[in-house]
Amino acid sequence: MIALSGLFLAAFAAATIFPFQSEAVLAGLLVAATHPATLLIAVATLGNVLGSVVNWVLGRYLLVFRDRRWFPASASQLDRAQAWYGRYGRWSLLGSWLPVIGDPLTVVAGLMREPLPSFLLLVTIAKGARYILLAAATLAWL
């Protein structure tokens, strides 16, 4: 249970603004073979998706503070992000698994008021597919 909790927390943290790598934790647990691969993939995906929901909530509700000095994005940056999301829309969330740009995508989805059901579906597909591919590569390497 400790290993699964650690994997969940690593995946959750990796989806937020904190720099963290859940892939190494998943690969290590797959190599240890103490839990079924499907369970590990499900736990990692759940943690990572829930971390992305935190980003979505931040994007959705922090925009009211955009005029404050401490707000992390300028008006022009917000305009660019909104224009970009307006152009590519919800389908850009299929890139939410990507390093560097994936987490900001989930924040912008909240800013743009992406409905939670479509957000959850697309982010779960993207992040789940990443963990499935990682698990397949790890297990093939053994």
N, C-alpha and C positions, 0 to 999 in steps of 0.2 A: 504494500500500500504506500510505503514511503517513496518508492521509486516512481509510482504513478503520480503521486502528488507533486514530486519534484519535476516530472515531465510536464504536468499541467501548468505549474508555475513558470517554468522556463518558456513554454509556448505562449503563455499569457503575456509575460514580460516582453518577449520578442516582438509581439504585435503592437506594443505601445511605443512611446517615444524613447524608452530606455534601450540602450544598445545591448542586446543579448542574443545568443545563438541557441535556438532550440534544436536545430538539426543535429548538433554534436551529442546532445543528451539522448535524442531518439536513436541515433546510430549506435551509441554505446549500449543502450538497453536492448536493442535488436541483437547486437553481438553477444551480450550476456545471455540472451535467450531464456530469461526467467518469466517472461510474460508473452502471450500470443501477439504476433505482429499486428493483427487487426485491432486488438485492444489498445496497443501503443499508438497506432495511427489515429484511432478514434479520440483518445485522450489528448494527443497533441493537437489535433484539428479543433476539438472543442475549446481548449485553452487559447489557441491562437485566434479563433473566431471571436471568442468573448473579449479578448484584448482589443480586437478591431472594433467591437461594439463600443468599448470605452472611447476610442478615437472618434467614432461616429457621434456619440453623445457630446463629446467636447466640441466637435464642429457644429453640431446642431444648436447648442445652447450658449456657447461662448461668444458668438457673433455679437451679442448685445454689448459686449465690452470693447468693440473694435475701435472706439474713439479714445480709449485709455492709452496713456503713454506706454504702459507695460505690455500691451497687446503684441504678440509675436509677429504679426504680419502687417505690412503697410496697406493702405487703401489700394495702391496700384497692384500689389501682390495678390490681394483678394480679388480684384477685378480680373487679373490674368487667370487665376485659378478657376474662377467662376466661368469665364469665357471658355477655358479649356474643357471643363466638365460639361458645359453646355454643348460643345462641339462633339465630344466623344461619349458623353453620357454615362449611364450606368454600366455599359459594357466595359468601360475602363476598369471596373472593379475586378475583372478577371485578371488584371495585373497586380492585384493587391498582395500577391505572394512575392513580388519582386523586391530585392534589396534596395534600400535608399528611397525609392519612390512609392513603394507599396503602402507604407503607413500613412504618408501624407494623402494618398488617394482616399483612404478611409475617412480622414478628417474632412476633406473637401466634399465627400459624399454627404456628410452630415451638414456642412455649410449649405449645400445645394438642396437640402431637404429630401434626399433620396428616401423613399419609404423603407421602413425597417424590413419588411418581408423580402423585397427584392434585394436589398443590401445583404441580408443573411444568406439568401440563396446563392448569389454570385460569389460572395467572399468564401462561403463554405466550399463551393466547387473549386475555387482557385487554391485555397490553402490545403484542402483535402488532397487535391491532385498532387500538389508539391510533396506532401508527406508520403503519399503512395509511391511516387517515383523515387523518393529518397530511400524508402524502405526496400523497394525492389532492387535498387542499385546496391544497397548495403548487403542485402541477403544474397544477391548474385555474386558479390565479391567474396563471400565466405567460402 
